[in-house]
Amino acid sequence: MHKYLIDSNIFLQAKNLHYRFEFCSHFWSWVKQAHGDGMVCSIQKVKKELTKGRDDDPVKLWISELPDTFFVPDDTDARVIIKYREVMQWTAENTHFKDAAKKEFARSDIADAFLIAVAMAHGYEIITHELSNPDRKNKIQIPDAARAFGVKTHFVYDVLSENSSKDFCFSRK
């Protein structure tokens, strides 16, 4: 069985675009059910990214209802820290990316590098909206960095297609 870590952009884009709470509760239920089945979770850094901002933010409110097990430890897990150091060494030594991109990717308050480190340490794959762009020099994309460490990444719609039924319901107000 595949185990997935969910990037913060999945939640943010779902809330703002495709799966808004007011008309697509099935997506949010799917995430909870998939977590209950042991298939998906995320990391503490993602939780911190998502809980910034307004107190009435729908994602922030939804997160408060999730079990503590949904957000796994990242910077307090010794195995993750070892892998995080590997990711940081790769970043520092990489001559393809501009220094600003490396600096951004290495920020400890951003989840990207930690998602890869947790995936490496615990056998996860990553669900993200980021797409591979190996020619890009001004930003390190999660799929490109993950590939360097043998971590698979997936587009959310592929995971949903493989692991859900067609359950969108029409409703006229």
Residue pairs with C-beta under 8 A, 6 or more apart in sequence:
1 38
1 39
2 39
2 125
3 38
3 39
3 40
3 41
3 122
3 123
3 124
3 125
4 34
4 39
4 40
4 41
4 124
4 125
4 126
4 127
4 154
4 159
5 40
5 41
5 42
5 43
5 72
5 115
5 118
5 119
5 124
5 125
5 126
5 127
6 31
6 40
6 41
6 42
6 46
6 126
6 127
7 42
7 46
7 111
7 112
7 115
7 126
7 127
7 128
7 129
7 130
7 142
8 42
8 46
8 49
8 50
8 111
9 128
9 129
9 130
10 127
10 128
10 129
10 156
11 46
11 50
11 59
12 50
12 59
13 129
14 20
14 24
14 27
14 28
15 21
15 57
15 58
15 59
18 24
18 27
19 27
19 28
21 28
21 58
21 62
24 168
26 167
26 168
27 160
28 62
30 160
30 164
31 40
32 66
34 40
34 163
35 41
35 66
35 67
35 69
35 70
39 163
40 127
41 69
41 70
41 71
41 72
42 70
42 71
42 72
43 71
43 72
43 73
43 74
43 111
43 114
43 115
43 118
44 71
44 72
44 73
44 74
44 75
44 76
45 74
45 75
45 109
45 110
45 111
45 114
45 115
46 71
46 111
46 115
47 63
47 71
48 109
48 111
49 110
49 111
50 59
50 60
50 63
51 60
51 63
53 60
54 60
72 118
72 122
73 80
74 80
74 84
74 111
74 114
74 117
74 118
75 81
75 84
75 108
75 114
77 118
77 121
79 121
79 122
80 114
80 117
80 118
80 121
80 122
81 117
82 121
83 116
83 117
83 118
83 120
83 121
83 149
84 113
84 114
84 117
86 117
86 120
86 149
87 113
87 116
87 117
87 120
87 145
87 149
88 106
88 113
90 145
90 148
90 149
91 97
91 102
91 105
91 106
91 113
91 140
91 145
92 102
92 106
94 102
96 137
97 105
97 137
97 138
97 140
98 137
98 138
100 138
101 137
101 138
101 139
101 140
102 140
104 110
104 139
104 140
105 112
105 113
105 139
105 140
105 145
106 113
112 140
112 142
112 145
113 145
115 126
115 128
115 142
116 126
116 142
116 145
116 146
116 149
116 151
118 124
119 125
119 126
119 146
119 149
119 151
120 149
120 150
120 151
124 151
125 151
125 152
125 153
125 154
126 142
126 146
126 151
126 152
126 153
126 154
127 153
127 154
127 155
127 156
127 159
128 142
128 143
128 153
128 154
128 155
128 156
129 155
129 156
130 141
130 142
130 143
130 153
131 141
131 143
131 155
132 141
132 143
132 144
132 147
132 153
133 141
133 144
134 144
136 144
142 153
143 153
146 152
146 153
147 153
